[in-house]
């Protein structure tokens, strides 16, 4: 699994929610946002369920905030 995580506090006009809205689904990848964090999890070897479980675990470790994944 590869995790790319961005902290986006919104001071520059871009927020994690904005980045998430612009995300387009891609095979082997899942995007999420939680609070000020936007992330992309990807794996060429894992299936969608494994990527989802990993994403849920990462999101649980982040500070509280509104969240969504796809």
VEXTILUM-482547 format. One record per atom (N, C-alpha, C): residue number from 1; residue in one letter; atom name; y, x, z. Coordinates in nm, 2 decimals. Layout:
<rs>
(r NUM a CA (Y X Z)) ...
</rs>
This chain:
<rs>
(r 1 x N (-0.12 0.08 0.00)) (r 1 x CA (0.00 0.00 0.00)) (r 1 x C (0.12 0.09 0.00)) (r 2 x N (0.22 0.04 -0.07)) (r 2 x CA (0.35 0.11 -0.07)) (r 2 x C (0.46 0.01 -0.03)) (r 3 x N (0.54 0.04 0.07)) (r 3 x CA (0.64 -0.04 0.12)) (r 3 x C (0.78 0.02 0.09)) (r 4 x N (0.86 -0.05 0.02)) (r 4 x CA (1.00 -0.01 0.00)) (r 4 x C (1.09 -0.11 0.08)) (r 5 x N (1.16 -0.05 0.17)) (r 5 x CA (1.24 -0.14 0.27)) (r 5 x C (1.39 -0.10 0.26)) (r 6 x N (1.47 -0.20 0.24)) (r 6 x CA (1.62 -0.18 0.24)) (r 6 x C (1.68 -0.25 0.35)) (r 7 x N (1.78 -0.19 0.42)) (r 7 x CA (1.86 -0.25 0.52)) (r 7 x C (1.99 -0.30 0.45)) (r 8 x N (2.02 -0.42 0.45)) (r 8 x CA (2.13 -0.48 0.37)) (r 8 x C (2.22 -0.56 0.46)) (r 9 x N (2.30 -0.50 0.54)) (r 9 x CA (2.38 -0.58 0.64)) (r 9 x C (2.49 -0.67 0.58)) (r 10 x N (2.51 -0.66 0.45)) (r 10 x CA (2.60 -0.75 0.38)) (r 10 x C (2.75 -0.70 0.38)) (r 11 x N (2.77 -0.59 0.44)) (r 11 x CA (2.91 -0.53 0.44)) (r 11 x C (2.96 -0.49 0.30)) (r 12 x N (2.87 -0.46 0.21)) (r 12 x CA (2.91 -0.43 0.07)) (r 12 x C (2.90 -0.55 -0.02)) (r 13 x N (2.88 -0.67 0.03)) (r 13 x CA (2.87 -0.79 -0.05)) (r 13 x C (2.73 -0.83 -0.08)) (r 14 x N (2.63 -0.74 -0.07)) (r 14 x CA (2.49 -0.77 -0.10)) (r 14 x C (2.42 -0.80 0.03)) (r 15 x N (2.34 -0.90 0.03)) (r 15 x CA (2.26 -0.93 0.14)) (r 15 x C (2.11 -0.93 0.11)) (r 16 x N (2.02 -0.92 0.21)) (r 16 x CA (1.88 -0.93 0.18)) (r 16 x C (1.84 -1.06 0.11)) (r 17 x N (1.90 -1.17 0.15)) (r 17 x CA (1.87 -1.29 0.09)) (r 17 x C (1.91 -1.29 -0.06)) (r 18 x N (2.03 -1.23 -0.09)) (r 18 x CA (2.07 -1.22 -0.23)) (r 18 x C (1.97 -1.14 -0.31)) (r 19 x N (1.92 -1.02 -0.26)) (r 19 x CA (1.82 -0.94 -0.33)) (r 19 x C (1.69 -1.02 -0.35)) (r 20 x N (1.65 -1.09 -0.25)) (r 20 x CA (1.53 -1.17 -0.26)) (r 20 x C (1.54 -1.28 -0.37)) (r 21 x N (1.66 -1.34 -0.38)) (r 21 x CA (1.68 -1.45 -0.48)) (r 21 x C (1.67 -1.39 -0.62)) (r 22 x N (1.71 -1.26 -0.64)) (r 22 x CA (1.70 -1.20 -0.77)) (r 22 x C (1.57 -1.14 -0.80)) (r 23 x N (1.48 -1.14 -0.70)) (r 23 x CA (1.35 -1.08 -0.72)) (r 23 x C (1.27 -1.17 -0.82)) (r 24 x N (1.19 -1.11 -0.91)) (r 24 x CA (1.10 -1.18 -1.00)) (r 24 x C (0.96 -1.14 -0.97)) (r 25 x N (0.87 -1.23 -0.95)) (r 25 x CA (0.73 -1.20 -0.92)) (r 25 x C (0.67 -1.11 -1.02)) (r 26 x N (0.59 -1.02 -0.97)) (r 26 x CA (0.52 -0.92 -1.05)) (r 26 x C (0.38 -0.91 -1.00)) (r 27 x N (0.28 -0.89 -1.08)) (r 27 x CA (0.14 -0.87 -1.03)) (r 27 x C (0.13 -0.75 -0.94)) (r 28 x N (0.06 -0.76 -0.83)) (r 28 x CA (0.04 -0.65 -0.74)) (r 28 x C (0.16 -0.62 -0.65)) (r 29 x N (0.26 -0.71 -0.65)) (r 29 x CA (0.37 -0.69 -0.56)) (r 29 x C (0.41 -0.82 -0.49)) (r 30 x N (0.47 -0.80 -0.37)) (r 30 x CA (0.52 -0.91 -0.30)) (r 30 x C (0.66 -0.87 -0.24)) (r 31 x N (0.76 -0.96 -0.25)) (r 31 x CA (0.89 -0.93 -0.19)) (r 31 x C (0.91 -1.02 -0.07)) (r 32 x N (1.00 -0.97 0.02)) (r 32 x CA (1.03 -1.05 0.14)) (r 32 x C (1.17 -1.02 0.19)) (r 33 x N (1.22 -1.11 0.27)) (r 33 x CA (1.34 -1.07 0.34)) (r 33 x C (1.33 -1.12 0.48)) (r 34 x N (1.39 -1.05 0.58)) (r 34 x CA (1.39 -1.10 0.72)) (r 34 x C (1.52 -1.04 0.77)) (r 35 x N (1.61 -1.13 0.81)) (r 35 x CA (1.74 -1.08 0.86)) (r 35 x C (1.81 -1.00 0.76)) (r 36 x N (1.84 -0.88 0.80)) (r 36 x CA (1.91 -0.78 0.71)) (r 36 x C (1.82 -0.70 0.63)) (r 37 x N (1.69 -0.72 0.63)) (r 37 x CA (1.60 -0.64 0.56)) (r 37 x C (1.54 -0.70 0.44)) (r 38 x N (1.53 -0.63 0.33)) (r 38 x CA (1.47 -0.68 0.20)) (r 38 x C (1.36 -0.57 0.17)) (r 39 x N (1.24 -0.62 0.14)) (r 39 x CA (1.13 -0.53 0.12)) (r 39 x C (1.04 -0.57 0.00)) (r 40 x N (0.98 -0.47 -0.05)) (r 40 x CA (0.88 -0.50 -0.16)) (r 40 x C (0.75 -0.42 -0.12)) (r 41 x N (0.64 -0.49 -0.12)) (r 41 x CA (0.51 -0.43 -0.09)) (r 41 x C (0.43 -0.43 -0.22)) (r 42 x N (0.37 -0.32 -0.25)) (r 42 x CA (0.30 -0.31 -0.38)) (r 42 x C (0.17 -0.23 -0.36)) (r 43 x N (0.07 -0.27 -0.44)) (r 43 x CA (-0.06 -0.20 -0.44)) (r 43 x C (-0.13 -0.23 -0.57)) (r 44 x N (-0.18 -0.12 -0.63)) (r 44 x CA (-0.26 -0.15 -0.75)) (r 44 x C (-0.41 -0.17 -0.72)) (r 45 x N (-0.45 -0.14 -0.59)) (r 45 x CA (-0.59 -0.16 -0.55)) (r 45 x C (-0.61 -0.28 -0.47)) (r 46 x N (-0.51 -0.33 -0.40)) (r 46 x CA (-0.53 -0.45 -0.31)) (r 46 x C (-0.51 -0.58 -0.39)) (r 47 x N (-0.58 -0.68 -0.33)) (r 47 x CA (-0.56 -0.82 -0.39)) (r 47 x C (-0.45 -0.89 -0.32)) (r 48 x N (-0.41 -1.01 -0.37)) (r 48 x CA (-0.29 -1.08 -0.32)) (r 48 x C (-0.30 -1.11 -0.17)) (r 49 x N (-0.42 -1.14 -0.12)) (r 49 x CA (-0.44 -1.17 0.02)) (r 49 x C (-0.42 -1.05 0.10)) (r 50 x N (-0.46 -0.93 0.06)) (r 50 x CA (-0.44 -0.81 0.14)) (r 50 x C (-0.29 -0.77 0.14)) (r 51 x N (-0.23 -0.79 0.03)) (r 51 x CA (-0.08 -0.76 0.02)) (r 51 x C (-0.01 -0.86 0.11)) (r 52 x N (-0.05 -0.98 0.11)) (r 52 x CA (0.02 -1.08 0.20)) (r 52 x C (0.00 -1.05 0.35)) (r 53 x N (-0.12 -1.01 0.39)) (r 53 x CA (-0.15 -0.98 0.53)) (r 53 x C (-0.07 -0.86 0.57)) (r 54 x N (-0.06 -0.76 0.49)) (r 54 x CA (0.02 -0.64 0.52)) (r 54 x C (0.17 -0.68 0.53)) (r 55 x N (0.22 -0.76 0.44)) (r 55 x CA (0.36 -0.81 0.44)) (r 55 x C (0.39 -0.88 0.57)) (r 56 x N (0.30 -0.97 0.61)) (r 56 x CA (0.32 -1.05 0.73)) (r 56 x C (0.33 -0.95 0.85)) (r 57 x N (0.24 -0.85 0.86)) (r 57 x CA (0.24 -0.75 0.97)) (r 57 x C (0.38 -0.67 0.97)) (r 58 x N (0.43 -0.63 0.85)) (r 58 x CA (0.55 -0.56 0.85)) (r 58 x C (0.67 -0.65 0.90)) (r 59 x N (0.67 -0.78 0.85)) (r 59 x CA (0.77 -0.87 0.89)) (r 59 x C (0.77 -0.90 1.04)) (r 60 x N (0.65 -0.90 1.10)) (r 60 x CA (0.64 -0.92 1.24)) (r 60 x C (0.71 -0.81 1.32)) (r 61 x N (0.71 -0.69 1.27)) (r 61 x CA (0.76 -0.57 1.34)) (r 61 x C (0.91 -0.56 1.32)) (r 62 x N (0.97 -0.64 1.23)) (r 62 x CA (1.12 -0.63 1.21)) (r 62 x C (1.19 -0.72 1.31)) (r 63 x N (1.32 -0.69 1.34)) (r 63 x CA (1.40 -0.77 1.43)) (r 63 x C (1.41 -0.92 1.38)) (r 64 x N (1.43 -1.01 1.47)) (r 64 x CA (1.44 -1.15 1.44)) (r 64 x C (1.55 -1.18 1.33)) (r 65 x N (1.52 -1.28 1.26)) (r 65 x CA (1.62 -1.33 1.16)) (r 65 x C (1.55 -1.43 1.07)) (r 66 x N (1.63 -1.49 0.98)) (r 66 x CA (1.57 -1.58 0.88)) (r 66 x C (1.48 -1.50 0.79)) (r 67 x N (1.37 -1.57 0.74)) (r 67 x CA (1.27 -1.49 0.66)) (r 67 x C (1.20 -1.58 0.56)) (r 68 x N (1.15 -1.51 0.46)) (r 68 x CA (1.07 -1.57 0.36)) (r 68 x C (1.00 -1.46 0.28)) (r 69 x N (0.89 -1.50 0.22)) (r 69 x CA (0.81 -1.40 0.14)) (r 69 x C (0.76 -1.47 0.01)) (r 70 x N (0.73 -1.39 -0.09)) (r 70 x CA (0.67 -1.45 -0.21)) (r 70 x C (0.61 -1.33 -0.29)) 
</rs>
